Amino acid sequence: MQPLLQADAICVTFGGLKAVDGVSFSLNAGEIVGLIGPNGAGKTTLFNALVGLQPLTSGTVWLDGERVCGLKPHKVARLGMTKTFQNAALFPDMSVKENVTTAALLRHDLKGARAKADTVLRKLDLTPIADADVADLTFPQKALVEMARALATEPRVLLLDEVMAALTPAEMDEVMAVIRALKAEGLAFLVVEHHMRAIMALCDRLLAVNFGRLIADGTPAQVAAHPQVIEAYLGHGAAGKEAAHA
Ligand SMILES: Nc1ncnc2c1ncn2[C@@H]1O[C@H](COP(=O)(O)OP(=O)(O)OP(=O)(O)O)[C@@H](O)[C@H]1O
């Protein structure tokens, strides 16, 4: 089976800095894959590169067999891949429904976009707050509206950039239940999240990066036990100490 998303040796350089350095991975329909790594490892740059917000220095990105690298973000979104934005970058002067409608304009005229927004809001149980100002929302509501806005573009691959930051464990469970329901419909997710509990509970597979390089790709348990991952998170010599204590 052809993967839904395939990244082949992608590189992004800023001057002399290799922020993403030859990363290859694939993502299948209905799969939730976490992207982990210490601060500055290259996660945001990789996300931006996948959706066309950051030009690649080299490498290729395929979405369902179609080459998407080099395309503008709205073209990549039209082909079925988009991302949420860190710190819920919603339009502050618009209502929840207006925010979601704006995103749905990618594929619909205004009437169709409003109908699409209604469908997405219903799906995420956001209809009761459809007319609320986004400025008045709680953190979990903002996270769900950010997801609703991305879903309104009708993606097949959705990149979630720290949607669970600032949430309590109970609120995270609520958002994770929504993500799992969407996975069951075949949506594929690539997730950056600093809450390890959420990552371990949610993801089928993890990709670990450090200094722009992919250092591990496997189940959450395999990646958490990987010596280079332990080293990246705990510092020089940590993997050896972990092994000595095992
Ligand atoms: N526009 C840019 N110009 C120059 N360097 C950049 C730019 N964007 C990111 N970098 C550098 O690229 C590297 C990777 O940064 P990136 O933000 O992708 O890491 P990250 O894993 O998302 O970090 P965090 O977890 O802190 O968000 C860092 O060294 C960063 O300073």
The ligand as a MOL file (V3000), in Angstrom:
LIG
                    3D

  0  0  0     0  0            999 V3000
M  V30 BEGIN CTAB
M  V30 COUNTS 31 33 0 0 0
M  V30 BEGIN ATOM
M  V30 1 N 13.6970 31.3290 10.0720 0
M  V30 2 C 14.7930 30.8500 10.6470 0
M  V30 3 N 15.9980 31.3860 10.4020 0
M  V30 4 C 17.1240 30.8790 10.9640 0
M  V30 5 N 17.1330 29.8340 11.8100 0
M  V30 6 C 15.9600 29.2690 12.1020 0
M  V30 7 C 14.7290 29.7340 11.5510 0
M  V30 8 N 13.7220 28.9460 12.0300 0
M  V30 9 C 14.2940 28.0460 12.8500 0
M  V30 10 N 15.6350 28.2310 12.8920 0
M  V30 11 C 16.5990 27.4110 13.6290 0
M  V30 12 O 16.4110 26.0790 13.1620 0
M  V30 13 C 16.5430 25.1480 14.2370 0
M  V30 14 C 15.2720 24.3360 14.3530 0
M  V30 15 O 14.2340 25.1820 14.8590 0
M  V30 16 P 12.7420 24.7060 15.0380 0
M  V30 17 O 11.9440 25.8800 15.4940 0
M  V30 18 O 12.2920 24.0170 13.8130 0
M  V30 19 O 12.8790 23.6540 16.2200 0
M  V30 20 P 11.7360 23.0060 17.1290 0
M  V30 21 O 12.1100 21.5820 17.2910 0
M  V30 22 O 10.4080 23.3150 16.5520 0
M  V30 23 O 11.8970 23.7860 18.4970 0
M  V30 24 P 10.7930 24.0840 19.6490 0
M  V30 25 O 10.4580 22.7540 20.2690 0
M  V30 26 O 11.5460 24.9710 20.5810 0
M  V30 27 O 9.6250 24.7590 18.9870 0
M  V30 28 C 16.8630 25.9700 15.4820 0
M  V30 29 O 18.2750 25.9930 15.6340 0
M  V30 30 C 16.3370 27.3510 15.1340 0
M  V30 31 O 17.0470 28.3530 15.8190 0
M  V30 END ATOM
M  V30 BEGIN BOND
M  V30 1 1 1 2
M  V30 2 1 2 3
M  V30 3 2 2 7
M  V30 4 2 3 4
M  V30 5 1 4 5
M  V30 6 2 5 6
M  V30 7 1 6 7
M  V30 8 1 6 10
M  V30 9 1 7 8
M  V30 10 2 8 9
M  V30 11 1 9 10
M  V30 12 1 10 11
M  V30 13 1 11 12
M  V30 14 1 11 30
M  V30 15 1 12 13
M  V30 16 1 13 14
M  V30 17 1 13 28
M  V30 18 1 14 15
M  V30 19 1 15 16
M  V30 20 2 16 17
M  V30 21 1 16 18
M  V30 22 1 16 19
M  V30 23 1 19 20
M  V30 24 2 20 21
M  V30 25 1 20 22
M  V30 26 1 20 23
M  V30 27 1 23 24
M  V30 28 2 24 25
M  V30 29 1 24 26
M  V30 30 1 24 27
M  V30 31 1 28 29
M  V30 32 1 28 30
M  V30 33 1 30 31
M  V30 END BOND
M  V30 END CTAB
M  END
